Amino acid sequence: MSDLLKSIDARTRLAGTNKLEILLFSLGPDARSGRHETFGINVFKVREVIRTPSITSAPEMSPAVRGMVSLRGALVPVVDLSDYVGISAETPREIMIVTEYNGHTQGFLVESVDTILRLDWAQMRVPPEMLTSQLGGLVTAVTELPDNRLVMLLDVERILAETVKPDDSMLFENISVLGREGLTVLYADDSSIARGQIQRTLDAMGVQGISAINGRAAWDELRRIADHAERTGKPVRDMLQVILTDIEMPEMDGYLLTRNIKSDPRFNGVPVLMHSSLSSISNRHLGLAVGVDEYVPKFEPHRLSESLTRLLLGKDAPPPSESGSAMVTLARATTAPALSLLDSVDARTKLAGSNRMEILLFSLGTHELFGINVFKVREVGDTPDITRTPNMPHGVEGLISLRGNVIPVLSLATVMQLKDAPPGRGASMMVAEYSKRNLGFLVHDVDRIIRVDWEKVRAPDAASGSAHAYISAITELPDGRLVSILDVEQIMSNTFGDSVVGQIDPMEGGEGLNVFFVDDSVVARRKIAEVLDKLAVKHKYAHNGMEAWTRLSGMAAHAQQAGHEVRDELDLILVDAEMPEMDGYVLTRNIKSDRRFDGIPVVMHSSLSSEANHAMGKSVGVDAYVAKFDAEALSHTLRSQLQKHATH
């Protein structure tokens, strides 16, 4: 084992190359599933690998903590990773990996160690965004090995927080409040524990924080901020005062992120603070080489706050003066070819504007029949091998790799709490897409595709006994059976939580503007209202196209009677594309063919993002088309259209 880890410090030459090295190990076969998973840990976090010494049990420890060992005069807690990850291992864990984080040393019990692999950070993909908050940040990255095994990186900080549970409350005491408003720090770290510690430090300082889960996400957010600054004629440093970055992150490490920032003149004057557990001199020098303004070790809140204070208040900073990951192998999905009944979803965009829809019928093993709009379905196949991952939300079976993409898989029967559904995962999986995010739905079986008129698709409260939290509409088959149509947005919101709407500047004079919007999804209506509230614009809404047209016609009639123009009372109409009783295309056609609504822009807001849908929107008179749900894009489009309307 000494040959395996000859010199961890020597490996710091990888820093800045966007590469990492991983020590692979095994926890033995799972007695319940028979699977023999492979795990790994970043070599930078490993101090040594030894035979498991004698362990002394200690009271009031977490169940996964076996006790303490004496290691060169220091007491070290020992965590049984099998217990923590949820593997029922029967083989003894004879090897201990000694790791270090935040100046604390701990041991991880494993069955055996294998070898060290070198990988690109660019190969480490972020887990699906919709899972990040529900996983509690436990999964920091996912990658695929050359032998097609899918590997998931676990957050060592999270493991330690949930097992060893160090008391860190005193770390945040006596941090000085800066007492200056309008200070903002963007920070990037792939560990939810580290992000939480950074935010606690910023809160204690009275500074606003914007978080990113890795270097790529941080760079995307920084470019959005820079683009917004250019549009408003402001320098970026007026909106963002410091950028704080970790080093080791999936997709883009901290060195590459810093290099991008320093090579973009829009970020001139915005200092970069590197915050990492990699403490070797070469790591610090490399940080300085790419332009880092300061380098501070993890995790010392007072030192971090001191560095932030120097950079935020513009004082000269002295010369810069230290998260880890373990992984679990996932099964690679081998889905069967998509069923021929879904030969081409994009080809079906010809239905757009015809007030008709196609529904894929399926069963969850109960007496009920369910449906999903074909536009939402990318493909259908047999249920693949699924790898269970820790801390999954209720109903999420695990993750799969599908043609290079990592997606979560849900059991619809479990999510919808159908008590009479048969046990088991179901034989088929539908891959659905919403807001450019993919996920798998496990179902009992798939039936066929039917074509129906939107006017025959009713809201669930229009039929007794069909109101369900996850049903957006119902329709009736020729044989009298009712079909409950899934609300994909509601399922995703209840399972993974809502996406966060970021900072949106209020519109000047927004209190005098009025927007009417229509969407059949409760989740979408809630998010649209949040964006409009941040714009400081007044708004009203309808639940579907028919209700919207009825209310708009009533507004027009009232304006005529009062001798007013509708455009004097209504500044913009925002419509969804897919709605029961009347879709957004027909609604828009009605609005644009009625002279009473002349001069009022119509914006279409939809998860249907194909070029055909955009073209169809334009053909019926839509003034702008924006995809769901991108709060920044929606707010920018609404702001632009409202400003145009105000000048006419």
C-alpha positions in Angstrom: 0.0 0.0 0.0 2.9 2.3 0.6 3.8 1.9 -3.1 0.2 2.8 -4.1 0.4 6.2 -2.3 4.1 7.0 -2.7 3.6 10.7 -2.4 0.3 12.6 -2.4 2.1 16.0 -2.4 3.9 15.0 -5.6 0.5 14.8 -7.3 -0.1 18.5 -6.9 1.4 18.8 -10.4 -2.1 17.9 -11.6 -3.5 21.1 -10.1 -4.4 23.5 -12.9 -4.5 20.8 -15.6 -8.2 20.3 -14.9 -7.4 16.7 -13.9 -7.8 14.6 -10.8 -6.7 11.2 -9.5 -9.1 8.8 -7.7 -8.2 5.9 -5.4 -10.6 3.1 -6.2 -11.8 0.7 -3.4 -14.5 -1.8 -2.7 -17.0 -2.3 0.1 -17.7 -5.9 -0.8 -20.9 -7.4 -2.3 -24.2 -6.2 -1.0 -25.9 -9.2 0.6 -29.4 -7.8 -0.3 -28.8 -7.0 -4.0 -25.8 -9.1 -4.9 -24.2 -6.1 -6.5 -20.5 -5.5 -6.0 -20.0 -1.7 -6.3 -16.7 0.1 -6.8 -16.1 3.3 -4.9 -13.4 6.0 -5.0 -12.0 9.0 -3.2 -9.9 11.9 -4.5 -6.3 11.1 -3.8 -5.7 14.7 -2.6 -7.8 13.9 0.5 -6.0 10.6 1.4 -3.1 10.7 3.9 -2.4 6.9 4.0 -3.9 3.5 3.5 -3.4 0.9 6.4 -4.6 -2.3 7.7 -7.6 -1.7 10.1 -6.2 -1.3 13.6 -7.9 -2.2 16.8 -11.0 0.0 17.2 -12.3 1.2 20.6 -16.1 1.7 20.7 -17.3 5.1 22.0 -20.7 6.0 23.4 -23.2 8.3 21.6 -21.6 7.9 18.2 -23.5 7.9 14.9 -24.5 4.3 13.9 -21.9 4.4 11.0 -19.1 5.3 13.3 -17.4 2.2 14.6 -15.3 4.0 17.3 -11.9 5.5 17.7 -8.3 4.4 16.9 -5.0 5.8 18.1 -2.9 6.8 15.2 0.5 8.1 16.0 -0.7 9.6 19.2 -3.9 11.1 17.8 -7.4 9.8 18.4 -9.1 9.3 15.0 -12.8 8.5 14.5 -13.5 5.6 12.2 -16.5 5.5 9.8 -17.8 2.3 8.3 -18.7 3.4 4.7 -20.8 0.3 4.1 -23.2 1.3 6.9 -23.3 4.9 5.8 -23.9 4.2 2.1 -26.5 1.5 2.9 -24.7 -1.6 1.7 -25.3 -4.7 3.7 -21.8 -6.1 3.5 -20.9 -9.4 5.1 -17.2 -9.4 4.3 -14.9 -7.8 6.9 -13.5 -4.3 6.3 -9.8 -5.0 6.8 -8.5 -1.8 5.2 -8.7 1.8 6.5 -8.3 4.8 4.3 -7.0 7.7 6.4 -8.3 11.0 5.1 -7.9 14.6 6.2 -10.3 17.5 5.9 -10.4 20.9 7.6 -7.4 19.9 9.8 -9.4 16.9 11.1 -8.3 13.3 10.4 -10.7 10.3 10.1 -10.6 6.8 8.9 -12.9 5.1 6.4 -13.3 1.3 6.6 -13.3 -0.5 3.2 -13.0 -4.1 2.1 -10.0 -3.5 -0.3 -8.2 -0.9 -2.3 -7.6 -1.3 -6.0 -5.7 1.3 -8.0 -5.5 5.0 -8.8 -7.2 6.4 -11.9 -6.4 9.8 -13.6 -9.5 11.6 -15.0 -10.3 15.0 -16.5 -12.5 17.2 -14.3 -14.4 18.0 -17.5 -15.5 14.3 -17.5 -17.1 14.8 -14.1 -20.6 15.8 -14.8 -22.9 17.5 -12.3 -25.8 15.3 -11.1 -29.2 16.4 -12.5 -30.0 19.9 -11.1 -33.4 18.8 -9.9 -31.7 16.3 -7.5 -29.1 18.6 -6.0 -31.2 20.0 -3.1 -33.1 16.8 -2.4 -29.8 14.9 -2.2 -28.7 17.3 0.5 -25.6 17.9 -1.6 -24.4 14.3 -1.0 -23.7 13.7 -4.7 -21.2 16.2 -6.1 -20.4 14.7 -9.5 -20.9 11.8 -11.8 -18.5 10.3 -14.4 -18.2 7.3 -16.6 -15.2 5.0 -16.6 -13.7 3.5 -19.8 -15.4 0.2 -19.0 -18.8 2.0 -19.1 -19.3 1.9 -15.4 -21.0 5.0 -14.1 -19.3 6.5 -11.1 -20.8 8.9 -8.5 -18.7 11.1 -6.3 -20.0 11.5 -2.8 -19.3 14.5 -0.7 -16.8 13.6 2.1 -17.7 16.8 4.0 -21.3 15.6 4.0 -20.3 12.1 5.2 -18.4 13.7 8.1 -21.1 16.1 9.0 -23.7 13.3 9.2 -21.4 10.8 11.1 -18.7 12.5 13.1 -20.8 15.7 13.5 -18.2 18.2 14.8 -19.7 21.1 16.7 -18.8 24.1 14.5 -21.2 26.6 16.1 -18.3 28.5 17.8 -16.5 28.9 14.5 -18.9 31.6 13.4 -18.9 33.6 16.6 -17.4 37.1 16.8 -17.3 37.6 13.0 -17.6 41.4 12.4 -20.6 42.8 10.5 -19.3 45.1 7.7 -22.2 47.5 8.0 -22.3 48.3 4.3 -25.2 47.6 2.1 -25.1 46.3 -1.5 -22.1 44.0 -1.1 -22.4 40.7 -3.0 -20.1 37.7 -3.3 -20.5 34.9 -5.8 -19.1 31.6 -4.5 -18.6 28.3 -6.2 -18.1 24.9 -4.4 -19.3 21.4 -5.3 -19.9 20.5 -1.6 -23.2 21.5 0.0 -21.5 21.5 3.4 -18.9 24.0 2.2 -21.5 26.2 0.5 -23.5 26.2 3.7 -20.4 27.2 5.7 -19.6 30.0 3.3 -23.1 31.3 3.4 -23.1 31.3 7.2 -19.9 33.4 7.1 -21.4 35.8 4.7 -24.6 36.1 6.7 -22.5 36.9 9.8 -20.8 39.6 7.8 -24.0 41.0 6.5 -23.0 40.3 2.9 -25.3 38.9 0.2 -24.2 35.6 -1.4 -24.9 33.9 -4.8 -24.0 30.2 -4.9 -22.9 27.9 -7.7 -22.5 24.2 -7.5 -19.3 24.0 -9.6 -17.0 26.0 -11.8 -19.1 25.6 -15.0 -22.3 26.8 -13.2 -20.3 29.7 -11.7 -19.0 30.7 -15.1 -22.5 30.5 -16.7 -23.9 32.7 -13.9 -21.0 35.2 -14.2 -21.6 35.6 -17.9 -25.3 36.2 -17.2 -24.4 38.9 -14.7 -21.9 40.4 -17.2 -24.5 40.4 -20.0 -27.0 42.0 -17.7 -24.5 44.7 -16.7 -23.8 45.4 -20.4 -27.5 45.8 -21.1 -28.0 48.2 -18.2 -24.8 50.2 -18.9 -23.2 49.3 -15.5 -19.8 47.8 -14.7 -19.9 44.2 -13.3 -18.1 45.4 -10.1 -21.2 47.5 -9.2 -23.2 44.2 -9.1 -20.6 41.8 -7.8 -17.7 42.7 -5.5 -15.8 39.4 -4.9 -15.7 35.9 -6.5 -14.9 33.0 -4.2 -14.0 29.7 -5.7 -13.0 26.2 -4.6 -10.3 24.4 -6.6 -11.6 20.8 -7.1 -15.0 21.0 -8.9 -16.7 18.9 -11.7 -16.8 20.1 -15.3 -14.5 23.1 -14.6 -12.0 23.4 -11.7 -11.2 26.6 -9.8 -8.0 27.3 -11.8 -9.8 27.2 -15.1 -12.7 29.3 -13.7 -10.2 31.9 -12.5 -8.3 32.0 -15.8 -11.6 32.6 -17.6 -12.5 35.4 -15.2 -9.2 37.1 -15.5 -9.1 36.9 -19.3 -12.5 38.7 -19.6 -12.2 42.5 -19.3 -15.8 42.8 -18.1 -14.6 41.4 -14.7 -11.8 44.0 -14.3 -11.8 45.2 -10.7 -13.6 42.1 -9.3 -11.1 40.1 -7.1 -11.0 36.3 -7.0 -10.5 34.6 -3.7 -9.5 30.9 -3.8 -10.8 28.8 -0.9 -9.5 25.2 -0.8 -8.4 22.3 1.3 -5.4 21.8 -1.1 -2.7 23.6 0.9 0.6 22.7 -0.8 2.9 25.6 -1.9 2.5 24.5 -5.5 -1.3 24.8 -5.3 -1.0 28.3 -4.0 1.6 29.3 -6.6 -0.6 28.0 -9.3 -3.5 30.0 -8.0 -1.4 33.1 -8.1 -0.2 32.2 -11.6 -3.8 32.2 -13.0 -4.6 35.5 -11.3 -6.1 34.6 -7.9 -6.0 37.7 -5.6 -5.9 35.8 -2.3 -5.7 32.1 -1.2 -7.4 31.0 2.0 -7.5 27.4 3.5 -10.8 25.6 4.3 -12.5 25.9 6.6 -11.6 28.7 8.9 -14.5 31.2 9.0 -12.5 34.0 10.7 -9.7 33.8 8.1 -12.2 33.7 5.3 -14.1 36.7 6.7 -10.8 38.6 7.1 -9.8 38.0 3.5 -13.3 38.9 2.3 -13.2 42.1 4.4 -10.0 43.2 2.8 -11.3 42.5 -0.7 -14.8 43.9 -0.2 -13.7 47.1 1.5 -10.9 47.7 -1.0 -8.0 47.5 1.4 -4.6 46.2 0.4 -4.5 42.5 1.1 -1.4 40.9 2.5 0.3 38.0 0.7 -2.1 35.0 0.6 -1.4 32.5 3.2 -6.6 24.6 3.1 -14.4 19.0 0.8 -13.3 15.8 -0.5 -15.2 13.3 -2.5 -15.9 9.6 -2.5 -17.7 7.8 -5.3 -20.0 5.0 -5.9 -20.3 3.1 -9.2 -23.7 3.3 -10.9 -25.2 0.8 -13.3 -25.1 1.8 -16.9 -28.5 2.0 -18.5 -29.1 -0.4 -21.4 -32.5 0.8 -22.5 -34.2 -1.0 -25.3 -34.7 1.0 -28.5 -37.5 3.5 -28.3 -40.9 2.1 -29.2 -42.0 2.7 -32.8 -45.2 4.4 -31.6 -42.9 7.3 -30.7 -41.1 7.3 -34.1 -40.6 11.1 -34.1 -41.8 13.5 -31.4 -40.5 16.5 -33.3 -42.5 15.5 -36.4 -45.7 15.9 -34.3 -45.2 19.6 -33.9 -47.4 19.9 -36.9 -50.3 19.6 -34.4 -49.3 22.9 -32.9 -52.0 25.5 -33.5 -54.6 22.9 -34.6 -56.1 22.9 -31.0 -55.4 19.2 -31.0 -53.0 17.1 -28.9 -51.6 13.6 -28.8 -51.5 11.7 -25.6 -49.4 8.6 -24.8 -51.6 6.3 -22.7 -50.1 4.1 -20.0 -51.0 2.2 -16.9 -49.5 2.1 -13.4 -51.0 -1.3 -12.6 -54.3 0.1 -11.2 -57.7 0.3 -12.7 -57.0 3.9 -13.7 -55.7 5.0 -17.1 -53.1 7.8 -17.3 -51.7 9.9 -20.1 -48.9 12.2 -20.9 -48.6 14.8 -23.7 -46.5 13.2 -26.5 -44.6 16.6 -26.8 -43.1 15.9 -23.3 -41.9 12.4 -24.2 -38.5 11.8 -25.8 -38.6 8.0 -25.9 -40.1 4.8 -24.4 -38.1 1.7 -23.6 -37.8 -1.3 -21.2 -36.9 -0.5 -17.6 -33.1 -0.4 -17.4 -30.7 -1.3 -14.6 -31.0 1.5 -12.1 -28.4 2.3 -9.5 -29.8 3.4 -6.1 -28.1 6.4 -4.6 -28.2 7.7 -1.0 -30.6 10.4 0.2 -32.9 10.2 -2.8 -36.3 12.0 -2.6 -39.4 9.8 -2.1 -40.2 8.0 -5.3 -36.8 8.4 -7.0 -35.4 5.0 -7.7 -31.9 6.1 -8.6 -29.8 7.3 -11.6 -29.1 5.9 -15.0 -26.7 6.9 -17.9 -28.6 7.4 -21.1 -26.5 8.1 -24.1 -24.0 10.0 -22.1 -26.5 11.9 -19.9 -27.1 11.1 -16.3 -30.8 11.3 -15.4 -33.0 10.5 -12.4 -35.6 7.8 -12.6 -39.0 8.1 -10.7 -41.5 5.5 -9.9 -44.8 7.2 -10.8 -46.9 4.9 -8.7 -44.7 5.7 -5.6 -44.6 9.5 -6.3 -48.4 9.5 -6.7 -49.0 7.3 -3.7 -51.2 4.8 -5.5 -51.8 2.3 -2.7 -53.3 -0.3 -5.0 -50.4 -0.3 -7.5 -48.6 -3.7 -7.7 -45.2 -4.0 -6.2 -42.1 -3.7 -8.3 -40.7 -1.0 -10.6 -42.8 -1.7 -13.7 -41.8 -3.0 -17.1 -41.4 0.2 -19.0 -39.7 3.6 -18.7 -40.8 6.8 -20.4 -38.1 9.5 -20.8 -39.8 12.9 -20.4 -38.4 16.3 -21.0 -39.4 19.5 -19.3 -37.5 22.8 -19.3 -34.6 21.1 -21.1 -34.2 18.6 -18.3 -34.7 14.9 -18.8 -36.0 12.3 -16.3 -37.3 8.8 -16.5 -40.8 7.7 -15.4 -41.3 4.0 -14.5 -44.7 2.7 -15.5 -46.5 -0.7 -15.5 -47.0 -0.7 -19.3 -47.5 1.6 -22.3 -50.7 1.4 -24.3 -51.0 3.6 -27.4 -51.1 7.2 -28.7 -54.5 8.9 -29.1 -55.3 12.2 -30.8 -57.9 14.5 -29.1 -59.2 18.0 -29.4 -58.1 20.4 -26.7 -61.7 21.4 -26.2 -62.4 17.8 -25.0 -59.6 18.0 -22.5 -61.0 19.4 -19.3 -59.5 20.7 -16.1 -59.7 18.1 -13.3 -62.1 20.1 -11.2 -64.6 19.9 -14.0 -65.2 16.2 -13.4 -66.1 14.7 -10.1 -63.6 12.3 -8.5 -60.8 13.2 -10.8 -59.1 16.0 -8.9 -55.6 14.8 -8.1 -52.5 16.7 -7.1 -50.5 15.4 -10.1 -53.2 15.6 -12.7 -53.5 18.7 -14.9 -56.5 17.6 -17.1 -58.7 14.7 -18.0 -60.3 13.5 -21.2 -62.8 10.7 -22.1 -62.1 7.9 -24.5 -64.8 6.7 -27.0 -65.5 3.7 -24.7 -66.3 6.0 -21.8 -63.0 5.5 -19.8 -61.5 8.6 -18.3 -57.8 9.4 -18.9 -55.9 11.4 -16.2 -53.2 13.6 -17.9 -50.1 14.1 -15.8 -48.9 17.5 -14.7 -45.1 17.0 -15.2 -44.3 20.4 -13.7 -46.2 19.5 -10.5 -44.4 16.1 -10.2 -41.0 17.7 -10.6 -41.8 20.5 -8.1 -43.1 18.1 -5.4 -40.3 15.7 -5.9 -37.3 17.9 -6.5 -38.5 21.3 -5.3 -38.9 24.6 -7.2 -36.1 26.3 -9.0 -35.0 29.5 -7.3 -35.8 32.8 -9.1 -32.7 34.9 -8.8 -32.4 38.7 -8.5 -34.6 40.6 -10.9 -34.5 44.4 -10.9 -38.0 46.1 -10.6 -39.2 48.0 -13.6 -39.3 51.7 -13.4 -43.0 52.6 -13.3 -44.0 48.9 -12.9 -46.8 49.8 -10.5 -48.7 51.3 -13.4 -48.3 48.2 -15.7 -50.8 45.3 -16.0 -50.0 41.8 -17.2 -52.6 39.0 -17.8 -51.2 35.5 -17.9 -52.6 32.0 -18.4 -51.2 28.6 -17.6 -52.8 25.3 -16.6 -49.9 24.4 -14.3 -50.1 25.5 -10.6 -46.3 25.5 -10.5 -45.9 27.6 -13.6 -48.4 30.1 -12.4 -46.6 30.4 -9.1 -43.2 31.0 -10.8 -44.6 33.5 -13.3 -46.3 35.4 -10.5 -42.9 35.5 -8.6 -41.2 37.0 -11.7 -43.9 39.6 -12.1 -43.8 40.5 -8.4 -40.0 41.0 -8.7 -40.6 43.2 -11.7 -43.1 45.2 -9.6 -45.8 44.7 -12.2 -49.4 44.1 -11.4 -51.0 40.9 -12.8 -54.0 38.7 -13.1 -54.3 35.1 -14.4 -56.5 32.4 -15.8 -56.2 28.6 -15.5 -56.7 27.6 -19.2 -57.2 29.1 -22.7 -61.0 29.1 -22.6 -61.1 30.8 -19.2 -58.5 33.3 -20.4 -60.5 34.1 -23.6 -63.7 34.5 -21.6 -62.1 36.9 -19.2 -60.3 38.9 -21.9 -63.5 39.2 -23.9 -65.1 40.5 -20.7 -62.4 43.1 -20.2 -62.8 44.3 -23.8 -66.6 44.6 -23.5 -66.2 46.5 -20.3 -63.6 48.9 -21.9 -66.0 49.5 -24.8 -68.8 50.4 -22.5 -66.6 52.7 -20.5 -65.3 54.4 -23.7 -61.7 53.2 -23.1 -59.2 51.3 -25.1 -58.2 47.8 -23.7 -54.5 48.7 -24.2 -55.0 51.5 -21.7 -55.8 49.0 -19.0 -53.8 45.9 -20.2 -50.1 46.1 -21.2 -49.2 42.5 -22.1 -50.7 39.0 -22.4 -48.6 35.9 -21.5 -49.9 32.6 -22.7 -48.9 28.9 -22.3 -49.0 26.8 -25.5 -50.6 23.6 -24.1 -53.8 24.1 -22.1 -57.1 22.2 -21.8 -60.2 23.5 -23.6 -58.3 25.9 -25.8 -54.5 25.9 -26.4 -52.3 29.0 -26.5 -52.1 29.1 -30.3 -55.9 29.3 -30.8 -56.1 31.8 -27.9 -53.4 34.0 -29.6 -55.2 33.8 -32.9 -58.4 34.9 -31.3 -56.6 37.8 -29.6 -54.8 39.0 -32.7 -58.0 38.8 -34.9 -59.9 41.0 -32.4 -59.2 44.7 -33.1 -60.0 45.6 -29.5 -56.7 44.1 -28.5 -54.6 46.0 -31.1 -51.3 47.2 -29.6 -51.2 44.6 -26.8 -48.2 42.3 -27.2 -48.7 38.5 -26.7 -45.7 36.5 -25.3 -45.8 32.7 -25.5 -44.2 30.9 -22.6 -43.9 27.2 -23.2 -41.8 24.0 -22.7 -42.2 23.2 -26.4 -38.9 24.5 -27.7 -38.7 23.1 -31.3 -38.3 25.4 -34.2 -41.7 24.3 -35.5 -43.3 25.5 -32.3 -41.6 28.8 -32.5 -42.6 29.2 -36.1 -46.2 28.3 -35.3 -46.2 30.9 -32.6 -45.0 33.5 -35.0 -47.6 32.5 -37.6 -50.5 33.2 -35.2 -49.1 36.5 -34.2 -47.0 35.9 -31.1 -44.7 38.9 -30.4 -42.1 36.9 -28.5 -41.5 33.2 -27.6 -39.7 32.2 -24.4 -38.9 28.7 -23.1 -40.0 27.5 -19.7 -38.7 27.9 -17.1 -35.9 30.4 -17.4 -36.7 33.2 -15.0 -34.0 35.5 -16.3 -35.1 35.0 -20.0 -38.7 35.5 -19.0 -38.1 38.7 -17.1 -35.9 40.1 -19.9 -38.5 39.3 -22.5 -41.4 40.8 -20.4 -39.3 43.9 -19.6 -38.5 44.4 -23.3 -42.1 44.0 -24.5 -43.5 46.2 -21.8 -41.1 48.9 -22.5 -42.0 48.8 -26.2 -45.7 48.9 -25.4 -45.1 51.9 -23.1 -43.5 53.9 -26.0 -46.4 53.4 -28.4 
